[in-house]
């Protein structure tokens, strides 16, 4: 891939990461008080964990693209 393609992919992933950041802010404002750490099997926790995994994947891809862009 060309460097410009990698940069474009990184930009798209950064937008996705910002959307997830916004999701977490709104989600925690609305449901943070309902998230009991002693009961992590609720629907709220399942959604939170799913989005957190998605966030981790996006962050990892951004780091990988940073590496390939720098090379």
Residue pairs with C-beta under 8 A, 6 or more apart in sequence:
1 68
3 69
6 65
6 68
6 69
7 69
9 65
10 62
10 65
10 66
10 69
13 58
13 61
13 62
13 65
14 62
16 58
17 55
17 58
17 59
17 62
20 51
20 54
20 55
20 58
23 51
24 51
24 55
27 47
27 48
27 51
31 44
31 48
34 42
34 44
35 42
35 44
35 45
35 48
36 42
39 45
